Amino acid sequence: MKRLLICLLLLSSFYVKAQLTSGLVYFDKLIDIKGTPNMLGYVINTTTLGDVNTMNLLYINTETGKAKWVDLPNGTMLLGFKQIKLDNHGINQVAVLARIYDADKNGRINMKDPISLFMVSTDGSKETFITQNNFFVRNWEVNEQTATLVVTGFYDTNYNGRHDDKELNEVQIYDLKTLNLLYKY
């Protein structure tokens, strides 16, 4: 009788573990990337309980039907993306906002972690991080005349996950062709 009880307990624990690890995959935020045959969207992998395991970018080539995944670190929270297409400057890329870096070192990425900005090529072959890991992006905009990217935000100098009077606020200006930092103040 004891053996039967032990077997049932073990089997039920395996069943519960399987429930937590096998999840659902769904797609979200599909956009057309102008000037290319590609579409871009999110791939979100969740547990059956609804917790997000991973979020990745998915490029779909509508001419060939091939798909390319852009793998991001586990726990990444994608917040949005926008195509930056400036024909007169020869620029066509995608800006992505995401929480990628675990600043408070608690083992998971959450709402207290910094929002990062990075660029991805229109086919997903190249990723370039724009902001530093400890910089919280608050706002960003493209100046089409000068082909520059202006980013505002702050450094969480006391690592409390909040924007308070002790933080270092900063405006950063990047060249969109080279993705190098030009000015900051």
Backbone as a printed PyTorch tensor [residue, N CA C, xyz], in Angstrom:
tensor([[[  0.8170,  -1.1940,   0.0000],
         [  0.0000,   0.0000,   0.0000],
         [  0.8630,   1.2610,   0.0000]],

        [[  1.9670,   1.2220,   0.8010],
         [  2.8620,   2.3660,   0.8500],
         [  3.5040,   2.6030,  -0.5170]],

        [[  3.8730,   1.5150,  -1.2010],
         [  4.4860,   1.6440,  -2.5270],
         [  3.5220,   2.2800,  -3.5190]],

        [[  2.2860,   1.8810,  -3.4610],
         [  1.2780,   2.4500,  -4.3520],
         [  1.0990,   3.9430,  -4.0860]],

        [[  1.0700,   4.3140,  -2.8280],
         [  0.9340,   5.7210,  -2.4630],
         [  2.1420,   6.5360,  -2.9430]],

        [[  3.3330,   5.9960,  -2.7710],
         [  4.5490,   6.6900,  -3.2310],
         [  4.5230,   6.8470,  -4.7440]],

        [[  4.1340,   5.7990,  -5.4600],
         [  4.0510,   5.8750,  -6.9270],
         [  3.0460,   6.9310,  -7.3700]],

        [[  1.8960,   6.9710,  -6.7290],
         [  0.8900,   7.9710,  -7.0840],
         [  1.3880,   9.3910,  -6.8140]],

        [[  2.0680,   9.5880,  -5.7050],
         [  2.6070,  10.9120,  -5.3950],
         [  3.6650,  11.3300,  -6.4120]],

        [[  4.5350,  10.4040,  -6.7860],
         [  5.5630,  10.7220,  -7.7850],
         [  4.9390,  11.0440,  -9.1370]],

        [[  3.9750,  10.2540,  -9.5510],
         [  3.3230,  10.5000, -10.8380],
         [  2.5970,  11.8370, -10.8440]],

        [[  1.9560,  12.1750,  -9.7380],
         [  1.2470,  13.4560,  -9.7030],
         [  2.2290,  14.6270,  -9.7380]],

        [[  3.4020,  14.4830,  -9.1410],
         [  4.3840,  15.5750,  -9.1930],
         [  4.9270,  15.7370, -10.6090]],

        [[  5.1300,  14.6380, -11.3410],
         [  5.5560,  14.7460, -12.7370],
         [  4.4760,  15.4130, -13.5770]],

        [[  3.2300,  15.0930, -13.3030],
         [  2.1160,  15.6900, -14.0420],
         [  2.0650,  17.2000, -13.8070]],

        [[  2.2450,  17.6230, -12.5650],
         [  2.2390,  19.0550, -12.2450],
         [  3.4130,  19.7420, -12.9200]],

        [[  4.5890,  19.1360, -12.9020],
         [  5.7630,  19.7220, -13.5510],
         [  5.5130,  19.8720, -15.0480]],

        [[  4.9140,  18.8920, -15.6720],
         [  4.6150,  18.9770, -17.1040],
         [  3.6250,  20.0960, -17.3870]],

        [[  2.6970,  20.3230, -16.4880],
         [  1.7340,  21.4040, -16.6730],
         [  2.4210,  22.7620, -16.6620]],

        [[  3.4680,  22.8970, -15.8580],
         [  4.1330,  24.1820, -15.7420],
         [  5.0800,  24.4600, -16.8990]],

        [[  5.6790,  23.4230, -17.4890],
         [  6.6880,  23.6670, -18.5130],
         [  6.1350,  23.6650, -19.9270]],

        [[  5.0990,  22.8980, -20.1900],
         [  4.5600,  22.9140, -21.5500],
         [  3.5670,  24.0610, -21.6420]],

        [[  3.8450,  24.9800, -22.5480],
         [  3.0220,  26.1750, -22.5720],
         [  2.4250,  26.4580, -23.9220]],

        [[  1.9960,  27.6830, -24.0600],
         [  1.3560,  28.1420, -25.2740],
         [  2.2720,  29.1170, -25.9870]],

        [[  2.2410,  29.0760, -27.2980],
         [  2.9990,  30.0220, -28.1060],
         [  1.9930,  30.8240, -28.9070]],

        [[  2.1380,  32.1500, -28.8730],
         [  1.2750,  32.9650, -29.7100],
         [  2.0630,  34.1340, -30.2760]],

        [[  1.5050,  34.7550, -31.2940],
         [  2.1540,  35.8320, -32.0240],
         [  1.3980,  37.1280, -31.7620]],

        [[  2.1450,  38.2420, -31.7960],
         [  1.5350,  39.5250, -31.4780],
         [  2.2700,  40.6310, -32.2240]],

        [[  1.6250,  41.7790, -32.3760],
         [  2.1970,  43.0220, -32.9080],
         [  2.8270,  42.8700, -34.2950]],

        [[  2.1540,  42.2840, -35.2070],
         [  2.6760,  42.0850, -36.5560],
         [  2.6290,  43.3910, -37.3470]],

        [[  3.7900,  43.7790, -37.9430],
         [  3.8470,  44.9850, -38.7760],
         [  4.5570,  44.6710, -40.0870]],

        [[  4.2650,  45.4590, -41.0880],
         [  4.9370,  45.3850, -42.3830],
         [  6.1790,  46.2610, -42.3160]],

        [[  7.3290,  45.7260, -42.7140],
         [  8.5550,  46.5230, -42.7600],
         [  8.6470,  47.1070, -44.1600]],

        [[  8.4030,  48.3970, -44.2670],
         [  8.3510,  49.0910, -45.5620],
         [  9.6800,  48.9700, -46.2970]],

        [[  9.6060,  48.7810, -47.6080],
         [ 10.8040,  48.6880, -48.4360],
         [ 11.4410,  47.3150, -48.4520]],

        [[ 10.8240,  46.3490, -47.7840],
         [ 11.3420,  44.9770, -47.7520],
         [ 10.1630,  44.0130, -47.8950]],

        [[ 10.4490,  42.7470, -48.1910],
         [  9.3630,  41.7630, -48.2220],
         [  9.0620,  41.1770, -46.8410]],

        [[  9.6120,  41.7760, -45.7940],
         [  9.5220,  41.2000, -44.4520],
         [  8.3900,  41.7910, -43.6220]],

        [[  7.8850,  40.9570, -42.7250],
         [  6.9570,  41.3480, -41.6700],
         [  7.6770,  41.0690, -40.3510]],

        [[  7.3200,  41.8060, -39.3170],
         [  7.9550,  41.6330, -38.0140],
         [  6.8800,  41.5210, -36.9490]],

        [[  7.0960,  40.6220, -36.0050],
         [  6.1590,  40.4600, -34.9010],
         [  6.8360,  39.8520, -33.6900]],

        [[  6.0690,  39.7100, -32.6100],
         [  6.5340,  39.0610, -31.3880],
         [  6.1510,  37.5890, -31.4370]],

        [[  6.9880,  36.7650, -30.8290],
         [  6.6250,  35.3940, -30.4970],
         [  6.6780,  35.3190, -28.9800]],

        [[  5.5610,  34.9940, -28.3690],
         [  5.4810,  34.9500, -26.9100],
         [  5.2090,  33.5120, -26.4950]],

        [[  6.0930,  32.9660, -25.6640],
         [  5.9750,  31.6020, -25.1740],
         [  5.5810,  31.6790, -23.7050]],

        [[  4.4270,  31.1170, -23.3630],
         [  3.9360,  31.1860, -21.9860],
         [  3.7640,  29.7910, -21.4010]],

        [[  3.6710,  29.7350, -20.0880],
         [  3.3110,  28.4900, -19.4230],
         [  1.7970,  28.3430, -19.5070]],

        [[  1.3020,  27.1900, -19.1410],
         [ -0.1470,  26.9940, -19.1540],
         [ -0.8260,  27.8430, -18.0850]],

        [[ -0.0490,  28.3450, -17.1360],
         [ -0.6030,  29.2340, -16.1150],
         [ -0.6280,  30.6850, -16.5820]],

        [[ -0.0710,  30.9570, -17.7660],
         [ -0.1060,  32.3020, -18.3230],
         [  1.1390,  33.1310, -18.0940]],

        [[  2.1370,  32.5990, -17.3810],
         [  3.3820,  33.3300, -17.1650],
         [  4.2080,  33.3250, -18.4470]],

        [[  4.8330,  34.4510, -18.7590],
         [  5.6510,  34.5440, -19.9690],
         [  7.0070,  33.9060, -19.7100]],

        [[  7.3630,  32.9050, -20.5380],
         [  8.6920,  32.2960, -20.4750],
         [  9.6840,  33.1290, -21.2700]],

        [[  9.3720,  33.3270, -22.5470],
         [ 10.2700,  34.0630, -23.4370],
         [  9.4640,  34.9260, -24.3920]],

        [[ 10.1100,  36.0050, -24.8310],
         [  9.5650,  36.8550, -25.8900],
         [ 10.6900,  37.0420, -26.9030]],

        [[ 10.3930,  36.8000, -28.1630],
         [ 11.3810,  36.9510, -29.2170],
         [ 10.7700,  37.7000, -30.3850]],

        [[ 11.6360,  38.2000, -31.2500],
         [ 11.1870,  38.8320, -32.4850],
         [ 11.1460,  37.7800, -33.5780]],

        [[ 10.1700,  37.8800, -34.4610],
         [ 10.0340,  36.9500, -35.5750],
         [  9.9210,  37.7410, -36.8720]],

        [[ 10.8520,  37.4730, -37.7930],
         [ 10.8060,  38.0530, -39.1310],
         [ 10.2290,  37.0130, -40.0730]],

        [[  9.2890,  37.4300, -40.8980],
         [  8.6830,  36.5400, -41.8890],
         [  8.9060,  37.1540, -43.2570]],

        [[  9.6160,  36.4220, -44.1270],
         [  9.8170,  36.8740, -45.4980],
         [  8.6000,  36.4300, -46.2960]],

        [[  7.8130,  37.3820, -46.7880],
         [  6.5620,  37.0450, -47.4680],
         [  6.7850,  36.5660, -48.8940]],

        [[  8.0040,  36.7390, -49.4440],
         [  8.2990,  36.2130, -50.7840],
         [  8.6830,  34.7490, -50.7350]],

        [[  9.5030,  34.3730, -49.7400],
         [  9.9990,  33.0010, -49.6590],
         [  9.2450,  32.1550, -48.6390]],

        [[  8.5230,  32.8060, -47.7220],
         [  7.8160,  32.0770, -46.6770],
         [  8.7080,  31.6610, -45.5190]],

        [[  9.9780,  32.0340, -45.5560],
         [ 10.9010,  31.6570, -44.4830],
         [ 10.7480,  32.6080, -43.3000]],

        [[ 10.9730,  32.0580, -42.1220],
         [ 10.8840,  32.8420, -40.8900],
         [ 12.2250,  32.8170, -40.1780]],

        [[ 12.5630,  33.9190, -39.5310],
         [ 13.8080,  34.0240, -38.7670],
         [ 13.4810,  34.5480, -37.3770]],

        [[ 13.9350,  33.8180, -36.3720],
         [ 13.7470,  34.2220, -34.9850],
         [ 14.9540,  35.0330, -34.5430]],

        [[ 14.7150,  36.1070, -33.8210],
         [ 15.7880,  36.8560, -33.1720],
         [ 15.6990,  36.5090, -31.6940]],

        [[ 16.6450,  35.6770, -31.2500],
         [ 16.6290,  35.2350, -29.8600],
         [ 17.0910,  36.3480, -28.9410]],

        [[ 16.3520,  36.5590, -27.8880],
         [ 16.6710,  37.5480, -26.8700],
         [ 16.8710,  36.8110, -25.5520]],

        [[ 17.5510,  37.4210, -24.5850],
         [ 17.7780,  36.7380, -23.3060],
         [ 16.4680,  36.3000, -22.6460]],

        [[ 16.5270,  35.1960, -21.9030],
         [ 15.3400,  34.7050, -21.1880],
         [ 14.7920,  35.7820, -20.2710]],

        [[ 13.4960,  35.9020, -20.2530],
         [ 12.8400,  36.8700, -19.3980],
         [ 12.6650,  38.2430, -20.0160]],

        [[ 13.1920,  38.4560, -21.2220],
         [ 13.0800,  39.7570, -21.8800],
         [ 11.6190,  40.1520, -22.0250]],

        [[ 11.3360,  41.4150, -21.7190],
         [  9.9870,  41.9610, -21.8800],
         [ 10.0160,  42.9420, -23.0440]],

        [[  9.4920,  42.5390, -24.1930],
         [  9.4180,  43.4420, -25.3380],
         [  8.2960,  44.4440, -25.1030]],

        [[  8.5980,  45.7170, -25.3250],
         [  7.6170,  46.7680, -25.0720],
         [  7.1000,  47.4070, -26.3470]],

        [[  7.8320,  47.2780, -27.4280],
         [  7.3810,  47.8590, -28.6840],
         [  8.5060,  47.9860, -29.6840]],

        [[  8.1300,  48.1930, -30.9280],
         [  9.1230,  48.4430, -31.9670],
         [  8.5320,  49.3620, -33.0100]],

        [[  9.4410,  50.0380, -33.7420],
         [  9.0180,  50.9950, -34.7530],
         [ 10.0750,  51.0320, -35.8500]],

        [[  9.6160,  51.0250, -37.0830],
         [ 10.5400,  51.1110, -38.2060],
         [ 11.0020,  52.5540, -38.3810]],

        [[ 12.3030,  52.7110, -38.6230],
         [ 12.8860,  54.0150, -38.9370],
         [ 13.3770,  53.9340, -40.3730]],

        [[ 12.6680,  54.6030, -41.2680],
         [ 12.9980,  54.5610, -42.6960],
         [ 13.1920,  55.9890, -43.1800]],

        [[ 14.4460,  56.3290, -43.4860],
         [ 14.8070,  57.6490, -43.9960],
         [ 15.4930,  57.4490, -45.3410]],

        [[ 14.7130,  57.4680, -46.4230],
         [ 15.2450,  57.1760, -47.7540],
         [ 16.3460,  58.1390, -48.1730]],

        [[ 16.1950,  59.4240, -47.8690],
         [ 17.1970,  60.3990, -48.2960],
         [ 18.5350,  60.2330, -47.5690]],

        [[ 18.5750,  59.4600, -46.4740],
         [ 19.8210,  59.1820, -45.7530],
         [ 20.2450,  57.7170, -45.8950]],

        [[ 19.4740,  56.9120, -46.6090],
         [ 19.8110,  55.5000, -46.7920],
         [ 19.6660,  54.6760, -45.5200]],

        [[ 18.7040,  55.0300, -44.6880],
         [ 18.5200,  54.3410, -43.4040],
         [ 17.1880,  53.6030, -43.4140]],

        [[ 17.2330,  52.3270, -43.0660],
         [ 16.0340,  51.5120, -42.9230],
         [ 16.3250,  50.4520, -41.8690]],

        [[ 15.8330,  50.6560, -40.6660],
         [ 16.0550,  49.7270, -39.5690],
         [ 14.8820,  49.7970, -38.5950]],

        [[ 14.9160,  48.9340, -37.6020],
         [ 13.8210,  48.8470, -36.6410],
         [ 14.3580,  49.1430, -35.2440]],

        [[ 13.7260,  50.0880, -34.5560],
         [ 14.0640,  50.3980, -33.1620],
         [ 13.1740,  49.5570, -32.2550]],

        [[ 13.7740,  48.9400, -31.2460],
         [ 13.0470,  48.0550, -30.3320],
         [ 13.2580,  48.5320, -28.8970]],

        [[ 12.1690,  48.6680, -28.1610],
         [ 12.2180,  48.9730, -26.7260],
         [ 11.9440,  47.6880, -25.9570]],

        [[ 12.7880,  47.3990, -24.9660],
         [ 12.6120,  46.1700, -24.1960],
         [ 13.2830,  46.2910, -22.8390]],

        [[ 12.7970,  45.4990, -21.9120],
         [ 13.4880,  45.3230, -20.6330],
         [ 14.2990,  44.0440, -20.7810]],

        [[ 15.6260,  44.1830, -20.7790],
         [ 16.5080,  43.0490, -21.0400],
         [ 17.4240,  42.7600, -19.8610]],

        [[ 17.8100,  43.7890, -19.1400],
         [ 18.8450,  43.6940, -18.1160],
         [ 18.2180,  43.6270, -16.7240]],

        [[ 18.6380,  42.6510, -15.9280],
         [ 18.1490,  42.4700, -14.5580],
         [ 18.9790,  43.3470, -13.6170]],

        [[ 18.6120,  44.6220, -13.4940],
         [ 19.4070,  45.5920, -12.7310],
         [ 19.3930,  45.3190, -11.2330]],

        [[ 18.2640,  44.8680, -10.6990],
         [ 18.1950,  44.6370,  -9.2550],
         [ 18.6830,  43.2480,  -8.8570]],

        [[ 19.1620,  42.4740,  -9.8150],
         [ 19.7840,  41.1590,  -9.5780],
         [ 18.9120,  40.2210,  -8.7460]],

        [[ 17.5990,  40.2180,  -9.0370],
         [ 16.6980,  39.3290,  -8.3040],
         [ 16.3940,  38.0460,  -9.0790]],

        [[ 17.0820,  37.8380, -10.2070],
         [ 16.9230,  36.6050, -10.9610],
         [ 15.8350,  36.6360, -12.0140]],

        [[ 15.1410,  37.7640, -12.1450],
         [ 14.1070,  37.8740, -13.1760],
         [ 13.9880,  39.3320, -13.6060]],

        [[ 13.5240,  39.5170, -14.8030],
         [ 13.3210,  40.8590, -15.3310],
         [ 11.9020,  41.2820, -14.9850]],

        [[ 11.7800,  42.4700, -14.3770],
         [ 10.4640,  42.9420, -13.9600],
         [ 10.3170,  44.4220, -14.2780]],

        [[  9.2550,  45.0270, -13.7970],
         [  8.9380,  46.4190, -14.1220],
         [  9.9190,  47.4220, -13.5150]],

        [[ 10.7460,  47.0080, -12.5820],
         [ 11.7350,  47.9090, -11.9910],
         [ 13.0320,  47.9500, -12.7950]],

        [[ 13.1930,  47.0560, -13.7450],
         [ 14.4230,  46.9980, -14.5320],
         [ 14.3910,  48.0200, -15.6640]],

        [[ 15.5800,  48.4390, -16.1300],
         [ 15.6390,  49.5170, -17.1290],
         [ 15.0370,  49.1300, -18.4750]],

        [[ 14.5060,  50.1400, -19.1430],
         [ 14.0310,  49.9750, -20.5160],
         [ 15.2010,  50.3060, -21.4280]],

        [[ 15.5750,  49.3630, -22.2780],
         [ 16.6940,  49.5370, -23.2000],
         [ 16.1790,  49.7890, -24.6010]],

        [[ 17.0070,  50.4360, -25.4010],
         [ 16.6920,  50.6920, -26.8020],
         [ 17.7680,  50.0370, -27.6430]],

        [[ 17.3550,  49.2150, -28.6090],
         [ 18.3220,  48.6470, -29.5380],
         [ 17.7520,  48.6510, -30.9390]],

        [[ 18.6390,  48.5560, -31.9150],
         [ 18.2630,  48.5720, -33.3260],
         [ 18.4740,  47.1850, -33.9120]],

        [[ 17.5700,  46.8180, -34.8090],
         [ 17.6580,  45.5500, -35.5170],
         [ 17.5310,  45.8530, -37.0010]],

        [[ 18.3210,  45.1470, -37.8090],
         [ 18.2200,  45.3390, -39.2540],
         [ 16.8560,  44.8720, -39.7420]],

        [[ 16.4700,  45.2770, -40.9410],
         [ 15.1320,  44.9610, -41.4520],
         [ 14.9500,  43.4870, -41.7740]],

        [[ 16.0480,  42.7210, -41.8020],
         [ 15.9250,  41.2760, -42.0210],
         [ 16.2590,  40.4690, -40.7680]],

        [[ 16.5790,  41.1500, -39.6670],
         [ 16.8590,  40.4700, -38.4060],
         [ 18.2540,  39.9140, -38.2840]],

        [[ 19.1390,  40.2420, -39.2220],
         [ 20.4780,  39.6540, -39.2050],
         [ 21.4420,  40.3670, -38.2620]],

        [[ 21.1450,  41.5990, -37.8700],
         [ 22.0790,  42.3630, -37.0400],
         [ 21.3220,  43.1080, -35.9460]],

        [[ 21.8510,  43.0280, -34.7160],
         [ 21.2980,  43.7510, -33.5730],
         [ 22.3850,  44.6620, -33.0120]],

        [[ 22.0220,  45.8950, -32.6980],
         [ 22.9660,  46.8360, -32.0990],
         [ 22.2900,  47.5000, -30.9100]],

        [[ 22.8670,  47.3130, -29.7260],
         [ 22.3160,  47.9530, -28.5330],
         [ 22.7360,  49.4090, -28.5160]],

        [[ 21.7790,  50.2870, -28.2860],
         [ 22.0250,  51.7240, -28.2960],
         [ 22.3550,  52.2050, -26.8820]],

        [[ 21.5010,  51.9400, -25.9340],
         [ 21.6790,  52.4590, -24.5760],
         [ 22.4130,  51.4510, -23.6920]],

        [[ 23.0170,  51.9660, -22.6290],
         [ 23.7270,  51.1280, -21.6730],
         [ 22.7280,  50.3680, -20.8020]],

        [[ 23.2170,  49.3030, -20.1560],
         [ 22.3480,  48.4480, -19.3470],
         [ 21.6610,  49.1760, -18.2020]],

        [[ 22.3230,  50.1560, -17.6060],
         [ 21.7490,  50.8180, -16.4300],
         [ 21.0600,  52.1410, -16.7690]],

        [[ 20.7980,  52.3830, -18.0500],
         [ 20.1130,  53.6060, -18.4760],
         [ 18.6440,  53.2930, -18.7260]],

        [[ 17.7530,  54.0420, -18.0870],
         [ 16.3110,  53.8620, -18.2440],
         [ 15.8150,  54.8130, -19.3310]],

        [[ 15.4140,  54.2900, -20.4670],
         [ 14.8870,  55.1230, -21.5500],
         [ 13.4950,  55.6000, -21.1580]],

        [[ 13.2770,  56.9020, -21.2400],
         [ 11.9530,  57.4640, -20.9640],
         [ 11.2310,  57.8330, -22.2530]],

        [[ 11.9910,  58.3670, -23.2160],
         [ 11.3980,  58.8030, -24.4720],
         [ 12.4800,  58.8110, -25.5400]],

        [[ 12.0600,  58.6890, -26.7840],
         [ 13.0080,  58.7850, -27.8920],
         [ 12.2730,  59.2580, -29.1340]],

        [[ 13.0070,  59.9140, -30.0060],
         [ 12.4190,  60.4150, -31.2530],
         [ 13.5310,  60.5650, -32.2880]],

        [[ 13.1350,  60.4730, -33.5580],
         [ 14.0690,  60.5950, -34.6790],
         [ 13.9410,  61.9810, -35.2860]],

        [[ 15.0830,  62.6240, -35.5370],
         [ 15.1110,  63.8640, -36.3000],
         [ 15.4440,  63.4700, -37.7350]],

        [[ 14.4670,  63.5510, -38.6240],
         [ 14.6380,  63.0850, -39.9960],
         [ 15.5930,  63.9600, -40.7980]],

        [[ 15.6720,  65.2400, -40.4900],
         [ 16.5410,  66.1430, -41.2410],
         [ 18.0190,  65.8190, -41.0030]],

        [[ 18.3900,  65.5500, -39.7580],
         [ 19.7950,  65.2920, -39.4310],
         [ 20.1100,  63.8060, -39.2770]],

        [[ 19.1290,  62.9360, -39.4250],
         [ 19.2940,  61.4840, -39.2680],
         [ 19.9120,  61.1570, -37.9090]],

        [[ 19.3380,  61.7600, -36.8780],
         [ 19.8030,  61.4930, -35.5210],
         [ 18.6560,  60.9640, -34.6690]],

        [[ 19.0340,  60.2760, -33.6370],
         [ 18.0990,  59.7000, -32.6770],
         [ 18.3370,  60.3940, -31.3390]],

        [[ 17.3010,  60.9960, -30.7880],
         [ 17.4060,  61.6720, -29.4940],
         [ 16.7050,  60.8030, -28.4520]],

        [[ 17.4480,  60.4480, -27.4050],
         [ 16.9370,  59.5760, -26.3500],
         [ 17.0280,  60.3240, -25.0250]],

        [[ 15.9360,  60.3330, -24.2730],
         [ 15.9590,  60.9200, -22.9320],
         [ 15.7310,  59.8200, -21.9100]],

        [[ 16.3160,  60.0110, -20.7380],
         [ 16.1550,  59.0260, -19.6830],
         [ 17.0060,  59.3670, -18.4840]],

        [[ 17.3040,  58.3450, -17.6910],
         [ 18.0890,  58.5730, -16.4770],
         [ 18.8540,  57.3170, -16.0970]],

        [[ 19.9110,  57.5230, -15.3280],
         [ 20.6710,  56.4290, -14.7250],
         [ 20.1730,  56.2530, -13.2980]],

        [[ 19.8020,  55.0390, -12.9350],
         [ 19.3530,  54.7470, -11.5750],
         [ 20.5960,  54.5590, -10.7070]],

        [[ 21.1470,  55.6510, -10.2050],
         [ 22.4230,  55.6080,  -9.5000],
         [ 22.3430,  54.9250,  -8.1340]],

        [[ 21.1840,  54.9080,  -7.5090],
         [ 21.0490,  54.2370,  -6.2100],
         [ 20.3760,  52.8640,  -6.3340]],

        [[ 20.1090,  52.4170,  -7.5460],
         [ 19.5850,  51.0710,  -7.8450],
         [ 18.3270,  50.7130,  -7.0470]],

        [[ 17.3970,  51.6670,  -6.9490],
         [ 16.1460,  51.3610,  -6.2550],
         [ 14.9880,  51.1460,  -7.2250]],

        [[ 15.2500,  51.2590,  -8.5320],
         [ 14.2200,  51.0040,  -9.5300],
         [ 13.2290,  52.1280,  -9.7070]],

        [[ 13.4830,  53.2730,  -9.0790],
         [ 12.5730,  54.4100,  -9.1830],
         [ 13.3350,  55.6310,  -9.6810]],

        [[ 12.6020,  56.5600, -10.2690],
         [ 13.1810,  57.8270, -10.7070],
         [ 12.9770,  58.8370,  -9.5870]],

        [[ 14.0350,  59.1370,  -8.8600],
         [ 13.9320,  60.0990,  -7.7670],
         [ 14.9700,  61.2020,  -7.9410]],

        [[ 15.0800,  62.0830,  -6.9590],
         [ 15.9280,  63.2730,  -7.1110],
         [ 17.4240,  62.9760,  -7.1180]],

        [[ 17.8410,  61.7760,  -6.8080],
         [ 19.2570,  61.4260,  -6.7950],
         [ 19.7500,  60.8970,  -8.1470]],

        [[ 18.8580,  60.7320,  -9.1030],
         [ 19.2280,  60.1310, -10.3860],
         [ 19.9080,  61.1350, -11.3060]],

        [[ 20.6850,  60.5960, -12.2280],
         [ 21.3650,  61.3980, -13.2320],
         [ 20.5160,  61.3870, -14.4990]],

        [[ 19.8140,  62.4880, -14.7700],
         [ 19.0110,  62.6140, -15.9860],
         [ 19.9310,  62.9570, -17.1440]],

        [[ 19.5830,  62.4540, -18.3380],
         [ 20.4770,  62.6720, -19.4660],
         [ 19.7060,  62.6720, -20.7760]],

        [[ 20.1970,  63.4770, -21.7190],
         [ 19.7290,  63.4670, -23.1030],
         [ 20.8930,  62.9490, -23.9340]],

        [[ 20.6260,  61.9420, -24.7650],
         [ 21.6650,  61.3560, -25.6120],
         [ 21.2570,  61.5180, -27.0660]],

        [[ 22.2290,  61.8640, -27.9210],
         [ 21.9700,  62.0280, -29.3500],
         [ 22.8800,  61.0690, -30.1090]],

        [[ 22.2670,  60.2150, -30.9430],
         [ 22.9840,  59.1920, -31.6990],
         [ 22.8720,  59.4560, -33.1920]],

        [[ 23.9220,  59.1080, -33.9220],
         [ 23.9110,  59.1440, -35.3790],
         [ 23.2470,  57.8500, -35.8610]],

        [[ 22.2070,  57.9480, -36.6690],
         [ 21.4880,  56.7470, -37.1130],
         [ 22.2570,  55.9380, -38.1530]],

        [[ 23.2090,  56.5460, -38.8460],
         [ 23.9930,  55.7820, -39.8290],
         [ 25.0020,  54.8790, -39.1340]],

        [[ 25.7060,  55.4250, -38.1540],
         [ 26.7510,  54.6600, -37.4640],
         [ 26.2760,  54.0740, -36.1390]],

        [[ 25.1690,  54.5830, -35.6160],
         [ 24.6190,  54.2150, -34.3050],
         [ 25.5820,  54.5400, -33.1670]],

        [[ 26.4390,  55.5270, -33.3870],
         [ 27.3730,  55.9860, -32.3590],
         [ 26.7740,  57.1600, -31.5980]],

        [[ 27.1490,  57.2620, -30.3300],
         [ 26.7280,  58.3850, -29.5030],
         [ 27.4820,  59.6310, -29.9440]],

        [[ 26.7440,  60.6860, -30.2890],
         [ 27.3580,  61.9450, -30.7080],
         [ 27.5080,  62.9050, -29.5370]],

        [[ 26.4290,  63.1030, -28.7890],
         [ 26.4180,  64.0710, -27.6930],
         [ 25.5820,  63.5300, -26.5480]],

        [[ 25.9360,  63.9870, -25.3570],
         [ 25.0750,  63.7320, -24.2020],
         [ 25.2270,  64.8850, -23.2260]],

        [[ 24.1290,  65.2150, -22.5910],
         [ 24.1460,  66.2830, -21.5880],
         [ 23.0230,  66.0720, -20.6060]]])
